[in-house]
Amino acid sequence: MKRCTAPTVLLLTALLLAACGEASHGSGTEDTASLSDDTTGTVTEAASGDERAPYTDIAPEVCDFGGYTYRIFANDNTDSGIKQYYSSEETGDLVNDAVFRRNSAVCDRYNINIAPVVGFTHENDRATAIKLLQAGDDFADVTALLLIQDSMKLAQEGALLDWNDYPVLRTDAPWWDARITDLEVYGKQYVVTGCIATADDMRQMVVTYNKSIWSEMDYEDPYNMVTEGRWTLDRMYALAKDVSHDLNGDGEMTAADRWGIVSESKAAWYLYLGSGKTSIHYENGQYLSNLADETGFDILNRVIEIMSDTATVCVMNDGRHERELTTADIWTEASKIFEESRTLFRTETFNGTERLRNMGQDYGVLPIPKWTEEQDAYYCMTNDDIGMLSLPTTVSDPERTALITEALAYESMFELQPTFYEVYLSEKLLRDEQSRAMMDLTLASKFYDMDYCFGALTGMSSAMESMAKTKKNQLASKAASLEKNAQSKIDKFLSALSD
């Protein structure tokens, strides 16, 4: 079997040196036939087992690409970087090995190699990419900048192609995340994710709860509460208020006491989004500010009220708790509070639960709560630091790139996702069938907030975070001030993508 690695790792140092000289549209790889050519190596993939049989008609076409090297530009120092797309060998780590097998299968099927383009950090991935793009260098087939907003800035600068222009990549196929259209702009899709990656799941916001405290308080079954649609923000707050306690009796609530909720300032925004409301909505072909929405204002106001209750909610990064640390940082301290059964709830991302593997008490995972019981669904925001894939304008054959990317996503649905979902999440992080059921529901509640992911366009998410830290409810004045410029900021950011 051909190993799915390039002869050498493509380091950015060499690419940048080349970019400083005469601009070249070649990357040193073989010139292979495009999909439009009449190649004898093109076949239709047949179902290779029962699990693939339902997708035979929509499975990606298979082509012999003659040893072409498919290059992935991603940082090598975050979990949202190259590790979710590339592995040089099997190491015994379940997810790493699934990535390796996924890539190897596609390499064999399409007669390609896969190589990482690395040698930079997530802090300078956009600057590195734009330098290469401006030099006209065909440096990568796909880019995976850490932040979605940075990818969209490349799109604004005309440096990215629209995935929708290449129908060999079917964004409506089950191996792509159905919610990526939340970030589609005027019908153009510049970033994609799905089964091909893992960060979109791990960076989704959730609520973890301590089962020991839950049992101690004799609360009703939380899973019934969730599945029956009764898991709301006010219900979560009411349960939390009954748990908080000044353990040492010094009259102050500190990191040493017992809390109802341990959280972060960003929660002010994703708790608001849990209502299904957003600060930008699409109507009659336009993206419009929604800051003046009366119901949305009421929700924002209630979230700030809850986040400002310093007897119930411990906002770890509000500047009050750094001096109380018994661990390395506020996030490790938050995990310690949870592990020691000194908080009922903690709001965090799925990957935050990795710190709880050695926790003695049992815990569970719940979705971000609704605003009202009548709400149609739960909405769990995904962070913007997930390394979505984009298609640079300098790639020599974008249709070939689109097909290989589609093939990797397709193969991931049978190789990477089952491993990640059934083994990594369920066995490593969650401990019972009820938690797995909640994981199913929570992952199905994923969505992407355009305002937040595109860099806090209206400014309201940043304002909410600030108020969660200061405990000063300035919502009325902030909303009025932001509303004056919100629409112009939205228009300015998106207008470059409207052509």
N, C-alpha and C positions, 0 to 999 in steps of 0.2 A: 504493500500500500504506500502510495506517495504521501510523505509527511506534509502537512499543511503549513509550511513555513517558506519564507523567501530565502534565497541563498545567503543574504545578509540582511540585518535589520537596517531599515532606512533611517538614518540619523539626520536631524534637522541641521546640524552643523554643516554637513556636506551640501545639503540643499541650499542653505542660505549663502554659502560661499559661491555656489553656482549662480544663484540669483543676482549676485553682485556683479557678475561678468555679463557676457552676452546672453540675453533672454532666450531660453529654449523652450519649445513646446513639447519636447520629448522628455521622458523620465528614465531612459536607459533600458526600458522593458521592450519586449518584442512587439512589433506592429502586427496586430491580429485583425482578423476580419470582423467587421461590424455585423450587427444582427440583420441589417438590410441586405447583406450579401447572400448569395445562394450557396450556402455551404452544405457539403454532404454530411457533415458531422452533426447536423441538427436533427434531434429526435423528440418525440413527445414522451414525457415521463409517465410510466405506468404506475399504478398503485403498487406499493411494495409491502403490503400488509394491510390488515383490517383497519388499523388506525388511520391509514392514508387513503383508503378506498373512497371515503366521502368527498375527497378533494381532488380526485383524478382530473376532473374537467377544468379545474382552475389552478392546478399545480403549475409552477413555472416551467417554461420550455427549457430543454437541456441543449447546450451547445458546447462544442469542443473549442476552447479558446487558446489552444496551442501553447500552453505554458505561461500565459499572461500573469503578471503579478498585480493583484488587487491590493491597494494600499489604503490603510486606515490611519488618519491623522487624529491622534487623541493623546492627552496628557498621560503620563505614566506614574502619577503620584496621588490619584484618588480612585475610589471604588467606582466612580462614575466615568472613569477614563478608559484606557485601553484594555484593562482586565476583563471587561464585559464583552469585548469583541475579539480578543486575540489571546492565545496561549501557545507557547513554543513547545510544551511537552506536558504529559500527564504527571501530576505530582501526588495524587491521592486526595487532593481537595476536590470535593464533589462537583462544585460549580466550575472550577478551573478545568476539570477533566471533561465536563460536558461541553464547554466552549471548544476545547481541543477536538473532541469527537465531531462536533457540529461542523467546524471548519474543515476537518479532514474529509468528511463526507462530501462537502461541496467542492473541495479541491479535486477529489477523485472524479466526481460527476462532470465537472466542467473543465477539467484539465487546466487548473490554475494554481498559482501559489497565493498565499496571503501574507502580507508583511505589515508590521506596525511602523508608522512614521512618528517617531518620538524624539525626545531630547529637549523638552520644554516643560514648563509647569502649567497648572491651570490658571495661574495669575497672568501669564503672558501668551496664552494659546491664541487669542484673537489677534494680538499684535504680530505674532509669528506668522499666522495664516495670511493676514492682509499683506504683509511684506512679500510673501511668495506669490500671492495672487496678482499683486501689482506688477511683479516682474514677469507675469505671464507664464509662470512655471507650472507644468503639469506635475505637481508634487504629490497628489493624493487622489484617490477615487472618491473618497468620502471624508468629510471633516466631522468631528464630534467635539465641538467646543463645549466646555463644561456648562456654561450658562446659556439658556435659551435666548436671552436678550442679546447676547453677543453674536449668536448665529443670525438673529434677525437684523442686527446692525450690518452684518456682511450682506444680507439680502438687500437692505436699503442702498448699499453702495454698489449694487449690481454685480456682486461677486458670487451669487448663488443662483442655481437653476431651479425651476419649479418641478418638483417630483411629479406633479400631475401632467406634465408634458410628455411623460414617458410611461405609457399605460402598461408596459411589462411589469411595472411595480404597481400592484393593486392595493391601494390603501384601504379598500373595503374588504379585503381578505381577512380571515380570522387570525392570521399570524401577525397582523398589525393592530396596534391599539386603536380601537374605534373612536376614542376620545381625542385623537390627535387633530381632528378637524376643529376642535376648540381653538386651535392656533392657526387655522387656515385664514388667510387674508385675501379678500376679493377673489376667492376661488383658487388661490395659489398656496401650495403646501411646501414650505421651505425646510421643515424639520419633521422627522418621523422617528417613531420608536414602537416597540411592541415586543413580541416574543424574542426578537433579536438581542434584546438588552435586559438588564435586571434592575438598573437603578430606578426606572420609573415606578416599579413596585416598592422597592426598599425606601424610596424617598417620599412615599405617600404618607399623609398625616393620619394618625390614629389616636385613640385613647386607650391606654393600658390601665387595668384596674387590679388591685390587690385582693385576691380571693379570701385571704384570711380575715382581713378587715371587713370585707363584704359579709362573710359568715358571722363574724362577731356582732355586726349591726343587725343581723337577721333581715336583710333586705330581700325583696323578691328576686326571682331568677332574672338576671340581666338579659339573658338571651331571649326570653319571652318578651321582655320590655322592648328589645330591639326589633324582633321579627313582627311584633304587633304594631310597630310604628309609634310606640310611646316613649322612645328614648329621645328626649328633647333637652335643649340647653338649660332650661329652668329646672327640669327634673335632675339633671346631673348636678347642678348647683345646690339644690335642696339636699341631696344625698351627701354632698361634700361638706355642707355647713354642719351637719350633725357629727362629723368625724373630727374636725379640727379641735385641737386641745393644747393648751400651754402646759407641756409636760413638767417643766421645772418650776412652774408657778412664779416666774419672775415678772410677770405682767407684760412680757413682750413675746411676739411670735417670731422665732428665729429658725435657722436651718436645723436646730437641735430639737424642735418641737414636732407635733403631729399635725399634718395638713389634710385638708380635703382635696386640694388640687395642687400639684407641682407642675409648673408650666414655663412658658417663655413669652416674651413680648409679641412675637410673631403670631401667637395664638389668637390675639385680638382680631387678626385678619381672617385666619382660616376658620375660626368659630363663626364669624359673620358669613363667610361663604358657605358654611354648612347649612344655611337657610335656603340655598338655591338662588339667592340674589347675587348679582354681580354689579360692578361699578361701570361696566361697559356693556352695552347690548347692541345687537345688529338689527336694524329695522329699515326696510325699503332701500336696501343697497348701501346703507351708511352705518358706520360704527359711532354710536352716540354715548355721551356721558350719562350715567344713571345716578349721579350723586344727589339729585334733587328728589329721588323717589322717597315718598313719605314712609312707606313700610320699611324700606332699607335703612332710613335714618333711625327709626325706632329700634331696629335690630342692632345697629352700630352702637346706639346709646346704651342698650341693655348689656352688650358685651363689655363696654368700658366700665359700667357699674360693677359687673361681676369681677373683672380683672383688677379693679381697685379695692376689693375687699381684702385687706391685708391680714385679716384674721382667718381667712379661708383659703385664699389663693396665694401660693408662693411663686412669684415671677422671678425665676432664678437670675435673669440678666437685667434686673431693674436697678442695679447699683446698691441694693440694700444688703445683699447676702455675701458679697465677695469677702468681707472681713470675717465671716463666720466659717470659712472653709476648713474642713478637716481632711480634704483630699486635694488633688492637683488643680482642679478647676470646677466651675459651677456645674458643668454637665456631669462630671463624675460624681459630684456631690448630690446632684438630683437623683442619679441612679442609686447611690447609697441610701438616700432617704426612702426611695421606693423599696429597695431590697430589705431594709430594716423595718418594713411595715409601718412607716411613719407618714404615708400618704395613701389615700384611697385611689386617687386618679393621678395619672401623669399623661399630659398631651405631648406627643413626640412623633417621629417617623417610625416606620416599620423597622428600619435598621437600628434604631435606638434600642430595640429589644435585644440586640445581640449582647449588650452588656449584662443581661439578666440570666444568662445561661446557667450560672452557678447559684442562682437565687434559691434559698431554702423553701420559701413559701410559693404557693402556686399563684399564677397571675393569668389574666385573660386580655384579649384585645377586642375593642369595640370601635365602631365607626364614629366619626365626628357627629355629635348630636344634631338633630333637626331643630328648627325654630318652633314649629307647631306639629301636633300629631297629624294634622290634615295634609301636611306636606307630602308630595308624591314620592320622594325618594331621599336617601342620604347622599351627601356630597362631601367627598374627602379630597381636599386639595393636594396636588402633587407639587413638590418643590421644583424650582427652576434649574437646579444643579444636577442634571441627569445625563448630560452628554448625548443629546439627540443627534441623529445623523442628517447631514446636509450634503448637497451635490455642488461642488465648486465649478465655476464656469470654465476653468482651465483644463478640465479633464478631457482627454482626447476623444473618447467615445462614450458619451453619457448614457446611451442606451445599453451598451454592454455593462456599464457600472450599475445601472438600474436593475438589470436582470440578475447580476450576481448578488446584489443587495437583497433582491426579492428571494433568491434561492437560499440565502443565509437565514432570512426571516422564516421562510417555509420550513427549513430543516430544524430551526430552533423550536418550532412548535412541538416537534416530536422528540427532540434531544435535550435542549437546554431548559425549556420551561417545565417539563415534568420533573427534572432533577431539582431545579430551583424551587418549584412550588411544593412538590410532595416531600422532598427530603430536606432541603435547606430551610425553608420557612417552617414547615410543619414539624419536622423532627428536631431541628436545632433550636427553634425559637418558641414554638407553641407546643402545649403539653397534653391536650385532650381534644376529643372530637368536636366539642362545642366551640373551642377556640378556632378550630379549622373551619367550622361553619361560618363563624364571624369573619374569618379571613376571606372566605369566598365572598361574603356580602360586602365587606369593606373594599376589596379589590374591584368589585363590580361597581363601586360607588366613586371610583377615581374620576377626576376631571382636572383640566388645566385652566387656570384663570389668566385670561389674556392680559389684564392690567398688571398683575403681579409678575407674570413670566416675561413680559416685554419691558420690565424695568420700572414698575410702579408709575405707569403713565399718568394717572390722575393725581397721584400724590396721596391718596387716601390711605393706602396700606401703610405707608411710612408714618403718616399722622397717627394712625391707630396704634402702631407699635410704640410711638413716642408717648402717647397718653397712657398706654399700659405700663410704661416705666415710671412716669411721673405721678400717676394716679390723679391727674388733673383733667377733668372732663371739659375740654374746650371744643367739643364736637360741633356745636352750632356755629361758632366763629370759623373753625377750620373748614367745615363743609362749605360755608358761604364763600370763603376766600378761595378755596380750591375750585369750586364750581365756575368761577369767573374765567379760569384759564384751562380747565380740564378739556373742553372740547378742542381748543386750539392745539393742545399738546397731543391729543389723540390724532387729530388730523395731520399734524406735522410728522409724527412718527410713521403713520400708515400711508400717507400720500405718495411716498416714494415707491410703494409697493402696488399702487393702483393701476399702473400702465400695463 
